[in-house]
Amino acid sequence: MFHRTKTLAAAVATSTLLGSSLFAGELVINTDTSDPAPKAAFEALIAGFEAENPDVKVTWNLFDHEGYKTSIRNFLTADAPDLANWYAGNRMLPYVNAGLFEPVDDVWAEHGLNESLASAKGSMTIDGKIWGVPYTYYQWGVYYRKDLFEANNIAVPTNWDEFKAAGATLTAAGITPITIGTKYLWTAGGVFDYLNLRTNGYDFHMALTKGEVAWTDDRVRATMANWKELIDAGFFLENHAAYSWQEALAPMVQGDAAMYVMGNFAVAPLREAGLTDDQIGFFQFPVINPDVPLAEEAPTDTIHIPANAKNKEDAKKFLAYLARADVQTQINDTLGQLPINSGSSVGDDKFLQAGYEMLSSTTGGIAQFFDRDAPAEMAKAGMEGFQEFMVKPERLDAILERLEKVRGRVYK
């Protein structure tokens, strides 16, 4: 951990010595943005805020990721900063339920954020209140080999029947429709999320990950039945449980597989492996149930005001600054991700543009990813079950019954 401008003790001493004649307040921010790009983005963010608010001095406490996860509940309780970064959706639920985050509906209302940040409002709302400001996300969807589709006269599928037909054509040509590596489980979680979001919709998916729906529910079975259609049709890479997500890129690079249900971070290694942007494409996961609004998977990073913060007035100023279109454009240029403000702009990278267009117009909700939306124990059991189902779909009843037992234990 380090302090950008000065140690906390020095900052307190200085502010005590100089009093209010120079600084109206000290704003303390805790983050875990220690990787190079996030660190640079926050350095610029804080410098920009201080330049526009010279009466506010920011003290920035930077943690490594693991240290932050183990420290956040303690510092929110005992020695709260004025702002802390975290994540949207169910990842913020424990801190909301514990009374450790402050609602910021007033910031959203005063600065028009209900419109400009509308795509992520649902993932920031719990019990009818808004609990922070989102500043970056990235899209998930289907990345595919455009040249393989063109060679086999396959149009980009927009619905379930077209998707299955595309897979049948690829299989007949000796090409695996979808590559995937489930060795570390979470990739199977992404497939489940999209199938469930498209089968049952965002509200049901969130209710399931909150423990409000039984895993043996017929609607869950409908999602698994759709998944089984793909498994039975040979959609997925053989021996996927032996591969990491990176190792599963190789069949796509080599032309032996055509699609990957994945996040935008897959683009860089595909390019590094030699594929050109003429060979790589992206499309929205197809419609399954036409009556269900299209929700998307977009893990979202956020900043919150702790309930025990000392300087909430300046913290709200910072959130309003963070939410601005120009500021989110700048942050995400550095991060290589997507701004949430619908008035922001993105660079000329075609995948960022496609993701921004898709997410900015999303009306069906933004999910955070299975291992963010579900508690850790449930997420682990769920993703283990998904991987097992992909290998042994005939075990579905036993898998769902096992997950239901975990639900009964986790959500007491």
Disulfide bonds with the S-S distance in Angstrom:
none
